Every structure is written in structure tokens, then in C-alpha cells.
């Protein structure tokens, strides 16, 4: 468990904790990483603009909680990171920092799994992409492999590939024209 970090799409944090108490709680759960985590908290809080660790979780917005949840994972530098819609609720600056940190961690050997409905993020950030439709993996590969599977050229976007591979692109123009 200490090798894995999870950032869910909805940050479920004990509401009776302050931000600092929650991070301390996570460090107590993973005592082997406590010293490293303590050193990184300040750096991460500064990077993400967190100046509210003394505030109760129950008083925080979704974005504030999301940042605390992200820090609770990144402070430990796990080998494998799972993120579900990680940029939802984040301001543009924090989302950019998160994306750049994930790229850095990937380059340093971490394995990162991410789910997102924002296909531009997946296209820019992911080495391999899995397309799931109605609960089933229908295609998987690099962008170039997905383009070949769809018979598309090298400029085709992931959004268009997704719609083509799921068969959801057929009536879009008709719908838009009717509106």
C-alpha cells in the first residue's frame, strides 16, 4: 500500500480534521515515508498556493479539498499513482503544476494511471490511452496506434478518435444543425 497513491474524483476527507491534521493522519498511516513527506508538505503547499492547513475540512471548497488530497499523495512520492479526474476543481495554475509534476514523476520512473473525460488532457499527458465505452475497454494504445486502428491520419485528435471508435460521431452534425 505504501507504494501506491490514490486521488479520487471526489475528495472524501474526514470533515472534522483540519488540513494539517489530515496530512498528519496520512503520514501516520504510512510511517515509512513520514520523514520524506514532512519535508515535502511545505514545498507542495507553496506550489499549490495552500495557506489554509489550519482550516477545518468541512469549511473547504471542493478545489481546496482536492489540493489537500493531491498533496496527501504527492508528499509520499508513491511508485504508482491512480488519479480520477485529478484537475476537477483545481484552478488553472494548480492544474498546470499538477500536470507538470505528473510528467516529472513519470520521467523519474513512477507509473501513473489517470481517468479523465477531458480528452485533451489524456492526449497531451498519456503515453498509452485506453478507451472505455459502456464499461468495456474497446481500444488501447499510443495515440499513433489508436489512429491506425481508426484509419485516421496523424493529425486526428483523441476526441475525434474516441467518437469514431465508440460510434458516437454519426449524428453529431445533425444534432448541432437541428439546434
C-alpha positions as CSV (number, residue, x, y, z in Angstrom):
1,X,0.0,0.0,0.0
2,X,2.9,2.4,0.7
3,X,3.9,2.1,-3.0
4,X,0.5,3.3,-4.2
5,X,-1.3,6.6,-4.0
6,X,-4.9,7.3,-5.0
7,X,-6.6,10.6,-5.7
8,X,-10.3,10.0,-6.2
9,X,-12.5,12.4,-8.2
10,X,-14.4,13.4,-5.1
11,X,-12.1,14.1,-2.2
12,X,-13.6,12.3,0.8
13,X,-11.7,13.6,3.8
14,X,-12.8,13.5,7.4
15,X,-14.7,16.8,7.8
16,X,-13.7,17.1,11.5
17,X,-9.9,17.3,10.6
18,X,-8.0,20.4,9.7
19,X,-5.9,20.2,6.6
20,X,-2.8,19.7,8.7
21,X,-4.5,17.0,10.8
22,X,-5.5,15.1,7.7
23,X,-1.9,15.2,6.3
24,X,-0.6,14.1,9.7
25,X,-3.1,11.3,9.7
26,X,-1.9,10.1,6.2
27,X,1.7,10.3,7.4
28,X,0.8,8.1,10.4
29,X,-0.8,5.6,8.0
30,X,2.4,5.4,6.1
31,X,5.1,5.8,8.7
32,X,7.9,4.6,6.5
33,X,7.5,7.7,4.3
34,X,6.9,10.1,7.2
35,X,10.2,12.0,7.1
36,X,10.1,12.4,3.4
37,X,6.5,13.6,3.5
38,X,7.1,16.1,6.2
39,X,9.9,17.8,4.1
40,X,7.7,17.9,1.0
41,X,4.5,19.3,2.5
42,X,5.8,22.9,2.7
43,X,7.1,22.8,-0.8
44,X,3.9,21.3,-2.2
45,X,1.7,23.7,-0.2
46,X,3.7,26.7,-1.6
47,X,3.5,25.3,-5.1
48,X,-0.3,24.8,-5.0
49,X,-1.0,28.0,-3.1
50,X,-2.3,26.3,0.1
51,X,-2.3,28.6,3.1
52,X,-5.3,27.0,4.8
53,X,-3.9,23.9,6.5
54,X,-5.4,25.2,9.8
55,X,-8.9,25.4,8.4
56,X,-11.4,22.6,9.0
57,X,-12.0,20.3,6.1
58,X,-15.8,20.9,6.5
59,X,-15.2,24.6,5.7
60,X,-13.2,24.0,2.5
61,X,-14.4,24.2,-1.1
62,X,-14.1,21.2,-3.5
63,X,-11.0,22.7,-5.0
64,X,-9.3,23.2,-1.6
65,X,-10.1,19.6,-0.6
66,X,-8.8,18.4,-4.0
67,X,-5.5,20.2,-3.4
68,X,-5.2,18.7,0.1
69,X,-5.9,15.2,-1.4
70,X,-3.3,15.7,-4.2
71,X,-0.7,16.7,-1.6
72,X,-1.5,13.8,0.6
73,X,-0.5,11.5,-2.3
74,X,2.4,13.5,-3.8
75,X,4.1,14.2,-0.4
76,X,4.8,10.4,-0.3
77,X,6.1,10.1,-3.9
78,X,4.5,6.7,-4.4
79,X,5.7,4.5,-7.2
80,X,2.2,4.0,-8.7
81,X,-0.3,6.8,-8.7
82,X,-4.0,6.5,-9.6
83,X,-5.9,9.7,-10.3
84,X,-9.6,10.0,-11.1
85,X,-10.4,13.3,-12.8
86,X,-7.5,15.0,-11.0
87,X,-7.9,18.5,-12.3
88,X,-11.6,18.9,-11.5
89,X,-12.0,21.7,-9.0
90,X,-8.4,23.0,-9.5
91,X,-7.6,26.5,-10.7
92,X,-5.6,26.8,-13.9
93,X,-2.3,27.3,-12.2
94,X,-2.7,24.3,-9.9
95,X,-3.9,22.1,-12.7
96,X,-0.8,23.1,-14.8
97,X,1.5,22.4,-11.8
98,X,-0.1,19.0,-11.2
99,X,0.2,18.0,-14.9
100,X,3.9,19.1,-14.9
101,X,4.6,17.2,-11.7
102,X,3.0,14.1,-13.0
103,X,5.1,14.4,-16.2
104,X,8.2,14.8,-14.0
105,X,7.3,11.8,-11.8
106,X,6.6,9.7,-14.9
107,X,10.1,10.6,-16.3
108,X,11.6,9.6,-12.9
109,X,10.0,6.1,-13.1
110,X,6.6,6.4,-11.5
111,X,3.7,4.7,-13.1
112,X,0.6,6.9,-13.4
113,X,-3.0,5.8,-14.2
114,X,-5.4,8.5,-14.8
115,X,-9.1,8.6,-15.7
116,X,-10.5,11.7,-17.4
117,X,-13.3,12.9,-19.6
118,X,-11.1,15.8,-20.7
119,X,-9.6,14.1,-23.7
120,X,-7.2,16.9,-24.5
121,X,-5.5,16.2,-21.1
122,X,-5.2,12.5,-21.9
123,X,-3.9,13.2,-25.4
124,X,-1.2,15.5,-24.1
125,X,-0.2,13.7,-21.0
126,X,-0.6,10.0,-21.6
127,X,1.8,7.6,-23.3
128,X,-0.9,5.0,-23.6
129,X,-4.6,5.5,-23.7
130,X,-7.5,3.1,-23.1
131,X,-10.9,3.9,-24.5
132,X,-13.8,2.6,-22.4
133,X,-17.3,2.5,-23.8
134,X,-20.2,1.3,-21.7
135,X,-17.9,-0.3,-19.2
136,X,-15.7,-2.2,-21.7
137,X,-12.2,-1.5,-22.9
138,X,-12.7,-1.2,-26.7
139,X,-9.3,0.1,-27.7
140,X,-5.9,0.7,-26.1
141,X,-2.6,2.0,-27.3
142,X,-0.5,5.1,-28.1
143,X,-2.1,7.9,-30.0
144,X,-0.5,6.6,-33.2
145,X,-1.7,3.1,-32.6
146,X,-5.3,4.4,-31.9
147,X,-5.1,6.5,-35.1
148,X,-4.0,3.4,-37.1
149,X,-6.9,1.3,-35.6
150,X,-9.3,4.0,-36.6
151,X,-7.8,4.5,-40.0
152,X,-7.1,8.2,-39.2
153,X,-4.2,10.4,-40.1
154,X,-1.6,11.7,-37.7
155,X,-3.4,14.9,-37.0
156,X,-6.6,13.4,-35.7
157,X,-7.5,14.4,-32.2
158,X,-8.3,11.9,-29.4
159,X,-11.8,13.4,-29.1
160,X,-12.5,12.5,-32.8
161,X,-10.9,9.1,-32.4
162,X,-13.0,8.4,-29.3
163,X,-16.2,9.4,-31.0
164,X,-15.3,7.3,-34.1
165,X,-14.2,4.2,-32.1
166,X,-17.3,4.4,-29.9
167,X,-19.6,5.0,-32.9
168,X,-20.9,8.2,-31.3
169,X,-19.8,10.5,-34.1
170,X,-22.5,9.7,-36.6
171,X,-25.3,12.1,-35.6
172,X,-23.4,15.0,-34.0
173,X,-23.5,17.3,-37.0
174,X,-27.3,16.6,-37.4
175,X,-27.9,17.4,-33.7
176,X,-25.9,20.6,-33.9
177,X,-27.6,21.7,-37.1
178,X,-31.1,21.0,-35.6
179,X,-30.2,23.2,-32.6
